[in-house]
Structure formats: structure tokens, C-alpha cells
Amino acid sequence: MRFPRCLRPFRLLRQDLHNLRIRYGSDWTVFNQLVVASAVYVFFTNLLPGITFASDLYVLTGKSWGTIEVVFSTGLCGVIFSICSIQPLTILGVTGPFSVLAENIYSLCIGSFNVPFFPFMAWSLIHAGWMHYLLAIFNAHDWTMRYVTTFSTEIFSLLNSVIYFHKAVQELQRAHSNLSFAAFLYAIIGAIGTMLVAIFLSTAESWKPLFHRYLRMGLAEYAAAISIIIFLGMPHVGELASLDKQTLQVSSHAFRPSSPDRAVFFVQFWHLPVTWVFAAIIPALIITILFFFDHEVSSISCTIDRYGTQKPGGFAWDIILLGTTTALCGILGIPPANGLLPQAPLHSESLLHPEKEITPVSMTGEEKKEEKPEDPEVRRVYEQRWSAFLHAGAILAFISPPLQLVLGLTPTSVLAGLFMFMGEQSLAVNPVLYRFFYLLTPPSELPALPKAVQGYLGVHLYTLVQIVLTVVIFIVTLTKGAPAFPLIIIALVPARLLLMNKLWSKETLRFVDSWACRDGTPEDDEDRNTATEPRPDIERHSNEAEQPSS
């Protein structure tokens, strides 16, 4: 039996393993101060938000999962991916969407089905593991993400930004409920201060001629860490020390599960009726869809043209790894980690550096690369594994009780500020934001459009549709229908290809949208297909001319 090329088993896996062999050695040879700064930045932007999700999980899963489980999962999966994955720029962690999904599964297990949560969740994640394997073996990237455009990925990125801002508001709401009014007012100041200081310091490289160049670079690269440290210490200074504080909830007694009913990180998953073993396939399918789309978009967003990546990448091998870590987390009884937004593109942003675009020079029939003064300067990321490995290893170290105590000193107001900073950083590189600014700009001040695009009306309507859809999906995440939100995002893909080309002109869509994983736009492909199709009337006349006259 001959499979179509896109379904030919193991095709992308073989390609990915070949690419991995090509790049693996060089991934460990790049190590410098910017890589260390990136590791520190990603450490804070991954660990602290994860702990917030842990506090929600602890309450809404009946103490089944807490800080220790989230830290363990984030560190373990991060280390595995930093060493074994084909795309080490991707950052793994426990995501907000999965937390919402897990909370609903727990509620159904305990409240409706009277089924033990841990064995059922373990089987859900084991099933999700082999589903990931099937997706990788049958080249799912080619027949799914191949048709995804930036219309969907921009909405997904915007949704993540909104979720981070919403999490910041939730933290401040909790502070309002648990603190005195004076302490609550300081919590607001601390949150906004953490965000503003981090944003201000992140622009330090543009302060020239103020300070030495290396000092400006250090301030910009460690902006988030410096801001967090300042506002960690601020509440202990002067009269502020007398205010009551709300800090992160951590378990600092021993390396053991949060649940009082468990002594070790292992689930006896075979203690579940066979009926429910098969019933677990349903949540496993939803988890697989969420993780596959989330991880693929995360991998794409950290390797877009803006970051100038040059090494060969891939997707299928990382989906195999993701399936393996997902099943492993189910057996250990910890929440699984997958690709994070906006941490993955923020990781790439933190690794950007200027370098010369070296032009190959032909010398005696051989091409040599020589740097010339006239070569243009470009910005590229350092493609390496050290920043991912160091940050994940540091997170894994925080499963130890002494470091858990240190973590417990962090005020939740600082966490709210970090959420807002991450939301701002993610939003700042999203094209939807800039097109939204066009809506507020007088027509006379708008930049010129390509000649084929007839005015800004279509561009504005396209932007408004993206914003409205993001709001609708966000509202869904706040309801009991939250587990279904990945299906809505996936439904945007055929909607874009089959419906939107009937409502917008080709030129407008070509201007605002493009394929997410390859060059060009759907409209370019449509034009090429139209050009290569034989015209029936020409064929008919040609056949008539060839017939001999009677």
C-alpha cells in the first residue's frame, strides 16, 4: 500500500533526526554572558507564573496538585527537552489552559463520576502520550500546521497576553480580600512598580551615551530580575515592614507530594476499572489537541524570521518527546508541561544580538565567508541549549525544601507585576497591536498601503475580527466550557481558508496574513494553482485543431 507523501510514516521523524545530528554539537559550543542573562530571565518568567497556576490547582483540585508538583514537572520536562529536543529555544512549563482543563477533570471525577482523580488523570496522560506518537509518526505537522496562518497564531498569542493580564488582576483581587486596605494599596504599587521598572530597564541599551556600554547591556538583559529583587526587598524597608503581606504558598517540609493521601511521586494507575480506562481517551484527545497546537505554535513563534534562525529545525521529534514526558508525568502524578507562550518568543527576544551578515566570497572556485566593512548588520538569536538547560535545572533545584522556603518569601504583588510585564512584552511584538493603533490613527497619518490594497477598511475589519474572537475565546475559558477552547482555535484554521476569502479581497488578505510555517500566503498558492490549471476552452479548441478533416 502506497501512502500519500504527507502521511508516509516516519518521514518527518527521519528528517528531524538527521537535522538533530547536524546541529547537536554546535548547540553546546555557544556560551556567553547574554546566554546566562537569558537563562535568568526565563527562570523568573517560567517559575513564578507556574507557581501561581499551582496555587489555583491546589485549591481547585482538592490539594491533589500544588507547588511541588508544578516545579517538579517544569524542571524535569525542561531539562529533558533542553538536552534531547530538536528546537531548544522552546520553553516548557505548566500552562494556564491545562490548569483550567485539569480543574474541570477533577470536578467531574469527584463530583459527578465518583472516580479517583490520579488514576484517571494518569490514564488520560498515557493515552495522550500514544496519540502524540501517532501524530508524529504520520507527519501531523504537514497536514495540520501546514494550513495554519498567522491569523490563528496571532489570536492565540493575543489570548495568552490577555490571560497574563487577567492573572495579574486575580492576584490583586486576592490581595484585596486577604490584606488590610493599606497593604492592598501597596500591593498595587508593588505590582505596577515591578512592571514599570522592568520595562524601563529593558530599554537601557537605547540610553547612549549614558553609562558604559556593558552596564547598559547588563541592565537591559537582567531587567526583570533586577525589578523583582528590588520589589522583593521593598516591603521589608522602613514603615512598610509593619504592613501585612501575602506571599507565595509553598510546601517546605520535605520532597513529597502536596496531597496528604500520597507519600511518593508514583500513581498506581492500574487500579481503575477498565470502563474508565477507555473513558479516559476522551479527555486525552482534548489534551492532545491542546498540547499539539500549543507546542507547535510555541515552536513556530520562537523561530520566526524576526529571530534570524539558521540551524535546521523540526517538529515531529519534539512531539515524540512531548508525548513521552506527558505519559511520564501521568505516571508520576504531576501535571504535564508543554510549550509556553509567551515565554518561548520572549526567550528568543532575550537572545537577540547584532552581527554582520557575512557574504560568501568566491576564491579560486571555492566559496569562503569573509566579513567586510560594508556587510549589513542583522539581529539574530544565539541558537544553543545552555539557556534552556540552565533555567530548567535551576527550577528543578527548587524542589528542595530550603529553596522552597526562599520561594515562599515572594510577595504576590511582585508576581502580579511580572504577569503584567510578560503580557506587555508578548503584546509588544504582536502585529495585532500595531494594526489596532492604525484604528486610532487619523487617515492622513496612516502609512501608505501597497497599490493593490484598496484602503484601510478591510485591514481595520480584519483586526477587529481578531480582537473580537480573542475576547470570545477568553470568555469561554472562564466558563465550564473551558476545556473546549482549543477546538475553537483549531476551527479558526478552516474558517480562515474557506470563509474569509469570500469576505475580504485577495490583496487585503495577502497584506495582513501569511502562512505560519512556510513562505507565502494562501492567496499566492491559489493564484499559482489557477495559473497551472488548463483552461477547458483552450483544450477543446486545441483538440479540434488536431483532428484530421474529413
Secondary structure, 3 states (H helix, E strand, C coil): CCCCHHHCCCHHHHHHHHHHHHHHHHHCCCCCHHHHHHHHHHHHHHHHHHHHHHHHHHHHCCCCCCHHHHHHHHHHHHHHHHHHCCCCCCCEECCHHHHHHHHHHHHHHHHHHCCCHHHHHHHHHHHHHHHHHHHHHCCHHHHCHHHCEHHHHHHHHHHHHHHHHHHHHHHHHHHHHHCCHHHHHHHHHHHHHHHHHHHHHHCHHHCCCCCCHHHHHHHHHCHHHHHHHHHHHHHHCHHHHHCCCCECCCCCCCCCCCCCCCCCCCCCCCCCCHHHHHHCHHHHHHHHHHHHHHHHHHHHHCCCHHHCCCCCCCCHHHHHHHHHHHHHHHHHCCCCCEECCCHHHHHHHHCEEEEECCCEEEECCEEEECCCCCCCEEEEECCCCHHHHHHHHHHHHCCCHHHHHHHCCCEHHHHHHHHHHHHHHHHHCCHHHHHHHHHCCCHHHCCCCCCCCCCCHHHHHHHHHHHHHHHHHHHHHCCCCHHHHHHHHHHHHHHHHHCHHHHCCHHHHHHHCCECCCCCCHHHHHHHHHHHCCCHHHHHHHHHHHCCCC
